[in-house]
């Protein structure tokens, strides 16, 4: 059986140069299904090996020896097999090629952090069947964090806050080493500020195609931190300040909160930093006192988010709402501060699309390039989430 299957796969290869884009995309899609089915069969086999009590080699050792993979990969496959043994719906989806082994690993990790039963009853599997694995991983991390009660979140946050530390010392080569660990809120605020300054330096260096000839991304981040810590306010002739005051919303630390969290009627409601996760209500109250780093989005707050043809670019209120809805790039999951608002229906003639919140999505520069130059499409799935589909996709 296996030899016949391998022969059929080999016979397909010479035909590939004669196929068009749509047919090649179909081949990739079907190969994904086959890979999922093979991964499910491998998981069944590894689980059966793991259950044997015959004093033979461990399941991990057998997988490594039989497939010639690394020990680390063998351990990962066995962990997947052990997790899927308690997750029949996920295992069936993998066997039918509806999800990939990456999706399965994401769901198994979510089950390890909560329980297999909770994951199987959650919408995570449905999301996995409709979204790439990296976006599913983001969904799963957010879902796992939401399973913890407000009391658990507050306790964990206090522990993280108490564990903050910063070290500055000289390395063996004379370089100064800075190492810091912060709670998620402070850490995200620092990261957002450094990334915003690094983007400003990127533009000063000439932008795409030129900036990396001057300094690498790592060098720009280091220079951005130096700029933020050492440049005196008002020293514009030495280091031009950011052109926008107050800081643009893309350079702010954004927090999304539901109205019930604010008025105390639903303390376990949504209160989180997009891309980072839920935060305790008490921390929300502290942040609300510092408007310089705080952008707050309330559900149903009455801000005008439908502008039709009156505006070409998304307003700050619209951008905040997109962060709350999409969480990041709808294509690859990149964090909101690296994204821009994309008109699903082009604003320019002849389409003349509106600048309305339900006609906008968050997209990073790379995915924006795929849309405008390579024909990728923004599609809204049955779960009301937006996604990117390649040309010729029939999903």
C-alpha positions in Angstrom: 0.0 0.0 0.0 2.7 2.5 1.0 4.9 1.7 -2.0 1.9 2.2 -4.4 1.1 5.6 -2.7 4.7 6.8 -3.0 4.8 5.7 -6.7 1.6 7.8 -7.4 3.1 10.8 -5.7 6.3 10.5 -7.7 4.3 10.2 -10.9 2.6 13.5 -10.2 5.8 15.5 -10.1 6.6 15.6 -13.9 3.1 17.0 -14.5 3.5 20.1 -12.2 5.3 22.4 -14.8 2.2 22.0 -17.1 -0.3 23.1 -14.5 -1.7 26.6 -14.0 -1.9 28.6 -10.8 -5.4 27.3 -9.8 -4.4 23.6 -10.4 -1.1 24.0 -8.4 -3.0 25.6 -5.6 -5.4 22.6 -5.6 -2.4 20.3 -5.4 -1.1 22.1 -2.4 -4.5 22.0 -0.7 -4.8 18.2 -1.3 -1.2 17.6 -0.1 -2.2 19.4 3.1 -5.1 17.0 3.6 -2.8 14.0 2.9 -0.2 15.3 5.4 -2.9 15.7 8.0 -4.2 12.2 7.5 -0.6 10.8 7.6 0.1 12.8 10.8 -3.1 11.3 12.4 -2.0 7.8 11.4 1.4 8.4 12.9 -0.2 9.7 16.1 -2.3 6.5 16.3 0.8 4.4 15.8 2.9 6.3 18.3 0.1 6.1 20.8 -0.2 2.3 20.3 3.6 2.0 20.8 3.4 4.1 23.9 0.7 1.8 25.3 2.8 -1.4 24.8 4.3 -2.9 27.9 6.8 -5.3 26.3 10.1 -3.8 27.7 10.9 -2.5 24.2 12.3 0.9 23.4 10.1 3.9 24.3 7.7 5.3 21.8 9.9 8.4 21.3 13.0 6.2 20.6 11.0 4.1 18.1 9.7 7.2 16.3 13.2 8.6 16.0 14.7 5.3 14.8 11.9 4.6 12.3 11.5 8.0 10.8 15.1 9.3 11.2 13.9 12.5 12.7 15.6 14.3 15.6 15.0 13.3 19.2 13.3 16.7 19.8 10.9 16.1 16.9 10.3 12.5 18.0 9.3 13.8 21.5 7.0 16.4 19.9 5.2 13.7 17.8 4.8 11.5 20.9 3.4 14.4 22.9 1.0 15.1 20.1 -0.1 11.5 20.0 -0.7 11.4 23.8 -2.7 14.5 23.6 -4.8 13.5 20.6 -5.7 10.2 22.4 -8.0 12.2 24.7 -9.3 14.5 21.9 -11.4 12.4 19.5 -12.8 15.4 17.5 -9.4 17.0 17.0 -8.0 13.6 16.0 -10.8 13.0 13.5 -10.3 16.5 12.0 -6.6 15.8 11.5 -7.3 12.4 10.0 -9.7 13.9 7.4 -7.2 16.6 6.5 -9.3 19.4 7.8 -6.5 20.7 10.1 -2.7 20.3 10.0 -0.3 18.8 12.5 0.6 22.4 13.5 -3.1 23.0 14.3 -3.2 19.8 16.3 -0.1 20.8 18.3 -1.7 24.1 19.1 -4.9 22.4 20.4 -2.9 19.9 22.4 -0.9 22.7 24.1 -4.2 24.4 24.9 -5.5 21.2 26.4 -2.3 20.8 28.5 -3.0 24.3 29.9 -6.7 23.6 30.6 -8.2 20.2 29.8 -8.9 18.1 26.7 -12.6 18.2 27.4 -12.7 22.0 27.6 -10.8 22.4 24.3 -13.0 19.8 22.5 -16.1 21.8 23.7 -14.6 25.2 22.7 -14.8 26.9 19.3 -11.1 26.4 18.8 -11.4 23.4 16.5 -13.9 25.3 14.2 -11.5 28.2 14.1 -8.6 25.9 13.3 -10.4 24.5 10.3 -10.9 27.9 8.9 -7.7 29.7 9.8 -3.9 29.3 9.4 -2.0 27.7 12.2 -0.3 30.9 13.4 -3.6 32.7 13.8 -5.1 29.6 15.5 -2.2 29.7 17.9 -3.0 33.3 18.7 -6.7 32.4 19.2 -5.7 29.5 21.5 -3.4 31.6 23.7 -6.1 34.2 24.1 -8.7 31.5 24.9 -6.5 29.8 27.5 -5.9 33.1 29.2 -9.6 33.7 29.3 -10.2 30.5 31.1 -8.6 31.8 34.2 -10.8 33.7 36.6 -10.1 37.4 37.5 -8.7 36.3 40.8 -6.2 34.0 39.1 -5.2 36.7 36.6 -4.7 39.2 39.5 -2.6 36.7 41.4 -0.5 35.9 38.4 -0.1 39.6 37.6 1.1 40.4 41.1 3.6 37.6 40.9 4.9 38.9 37.6 5.0 42.4 38.9 7.0 41.3 42.0 9.4 39.4 39.7 10.4 42.5 37.7 14.2 43.0 37.4 16.8 44.8 35.4 20.5 44.1 35.0 23.1 46.3 33.3 26.6 44.8 33.2 29.7 44.5 31.0 30.3 41.4 28.9 33.6 39.7 28.3 34.1 41.7 25.0 33.5 45.0 26.7 30.0 45.5 25.4 27.3 46.7 27.8 24.5 44.1 28.3 21.0 45.2 29.4 18.6 42.5 30.5 15.2 43.2 31.8 12.0 41.3 32.8 8.7 43.1 33.3 5.1 42.4 33.9 3.0 42.2 30.6 1.6 45.7 30.8 4.9 47.5 31.5 6.7 45.2 29.0 4.2 45.9 26.3 4.4 49.7 26.9 8.2 49.6 26.6 8.0 47.5 23.5 5.5 49.7 21.8 7.5 52.8 22.6 10.8 51.3 21.3 9.1 49.9 18.1 7.5 53.3 17.4 10.9 55.0 17.6 12.5 52.3 15.5 9.9 52.8 12.8 10.7 56.5 12.8 14.4 55.7 12.4 13.4 53.3 9.6 11.7 56.2 7.7 14.7 58.5 8.3 17.0 55.8 6.9 15.0 55.8 3.7 12.4 53.1 4.3 11.9 49.9 2.5 14.8 48.9 0.2 17.2 51.5 1.8 17.0 51.4 5.6 18.6 48.0 6.0 21.7 49.2 4.0 22.3 51.7 6.8 21.6 49.6 9.9 19.9 46.3 10.7 16.6 46.0 12.5 18.4 44.9 15.7 20.7 48.0 15.4 17.6 50.2 14.9 16.0 48.8 18.0 19.1 49.4 20.0 19.4 53.0 18.7 15.7 53.5 19.4 16.2 52.6 23.0 19.2 54.9 23.3 17.2 57.7 21.7 14.3 57.3 24.2 16.5 57.1 27.2 19.2 59.7 26.4 17.7 62.4 24.1 16.7 65.5 26.1 13.2 66.9 25.4 13.3 69.7 22.9 16.6 68.7 21.3 14.9 68.7 17.9 18.0 69.9 16.0 19.9 66.8 17.3 17.2 64.2 17.1 13.8 65.3 15.5 11.0 64.3 17.8 7.9 62.4 16.7 5.8 64.6 14.4 2.6 63.9 16.2 1.6 65.0 19.7 -0.2 63.4 21.4 1.4 60.1 20.2 -0.5 58.4 17.3 -2.8 55.6 18.3 -0.4 53.1 16.6 2.3 54.1 19.2 0.0 53.9 22.2 -0.5 51.0 24.5 -4.1 49.9 23.6 -6.4 48.2 26.1 -9.7 46.8 25.1 -12.4 46.6 27.8 -16.1 45.8 27.8 -18.5 48.1 29.5 -19.3 45.6 32.2 -15.7 45.6 33.4 -15.8 49.3 33.8 -19.0 49.6 35.8 -18.3 46.5 37.8 -21.3 44.5 36.6 -19.1 41.9 34.8 -15.6 41.7 36.4 -14.8 38.6 34.3 -15.6 40.4 31.0 -13.1 41.2 28.3 -10.3 43.4 29.5 -7.0 42.8 27.7 -4.1 44.2 25.7 -4.5 42.9 22.1 -1.7 40.5 21.3 -0.7 40.2 25.0 -3.8 38.9 26.8 -6.2 39.7 29.7 -5.1 41.9 32.5 -6.6 42.3 36.0 -9.3 45.0 36.5 -7.2 46.8 39.1 -4.5 47.2 36.5 -7.0 48.7 34.1 -8.0 51.3 36.7 -4.3 52.2 37.1 -3.7 52.5 33.4 -6.8 54.7 33.0 -5.0 57.4 35.1 -2.3 57.7 32.4 -3.8 58.9 29.2 -0.4 59.3 27.6 0.0 55.5 27.1 -3.6 54.4 27.2 -6.1 54.0 24.4 -9.4 52.6 25.7 -12.1 51.0 23.5 -15.5 50.4 25.1 -18.1 48.3 23.3 -21.0 50.5 22.2 -19.3 53.8 23.1 -21.0 55.8 20.4 -17.9 56.9 18.5 -18.6 57.5 14.8 -17.0 54.6 12.9 -18.9 54.9 9.6 -17.6 57.7 7.4 -18.6 56.6 3.9 -16.6 58.6 1.4 -15.8 61.5 3.7 -12.5 60.1 4.8 -9.9 58.1 3.0 -7.8 57.0 6.0 -9.1 55.3 9.2 -9.5 57.6 12.1 -7.9 56.8 15.5 -11.3 55.6 16.8 -11.7 53.3 13.8 -8.1 52.0 14.2 -8.7 51.2 17.9 -11.9 49.4 17.0 -10.1 47.3 14.4 -7.5 46.4 17.0 -10.3 45.3 19.3 -12.0 43.3 16.5 -9.0 41.8 14.5 -6.3 41.7 17.2 -3.6 42.1 14.5 -3.0 41.3 10.9 -5.8 39.1 9.6 -3.3 37.3 7.3 -0.3 36.4 9.6 -1.4 37.7 13.0 1.4 40.3 13.3 0.9 42.7 16.2 -1.4 45.8 15.6 1.3 48.4 15.8 2.8 46.9 12.6 -0.5 47.0 10.7 -2.5 49.5 8.7 -6.2 49.8 7.9 -7.0 48.3 4.5 -10.1 49.1 2.5 -11.8 45.8 1.5 -13.4 47.7 -1.4 -10.7 50.1 -2.7 -11.4 53.7 -1.8 -10.1 55.1 -5.1 -12.2 55.1 -8.3 -13.7 53.1 -9.9 -14.7 51.0 -6.9 -15.0 54.0 -4.5 -15.3 51.9 -1.4 -16.4 53.6 1.9 -14.2 54.1 5.0 -16.6 52.2 7.3 -15.5 49.9 10.1 -17.2 46.9 8.5 -15.3 47.6 5.3 -11.9 47.8 6.9 -9.4 45.2 8.2 -6.0 45.3 9.8 -3.2 44.2 7.4 0.6 44.2 7.7 2.7 45.6 4.9 3.6 42.1 3.5 0.0 41.0 3.3 -1.0 44.4 1.9 1.5 43.7 -0.9 -0.1 40.3 -1.5 -3.5 41.9 -1.9 -2.6 44.8 -4.3 0.1 43.0 -6.3 -0.7 39.3 -6.3 -4.5 39.2 -6.2 -5.1 37.9 -2.7 -8.6 38.5 -1.4 -10.1 39.5 1.9 -12.9 37.1 2.8 -15.3 37.0 5.7 -15.9 33.4 6.9 -19.0 31.9 8.4 -17.6 32.8 11.9 -17.7 36.5 10.9 -13.9 36.6 11.0 -11.9 38.1 8.1 -9.2 36.1 6.5 -6.9 36.3 3.4 -7.4 33.8 0.6 -4.9 33.3 -2.3 -5.9 33.6 -6.0 -8.1 30.7 -7.1 -9.1 29.6 -3.6 -12.5 28.0 -3.4 -12.8 27.8 0.4 
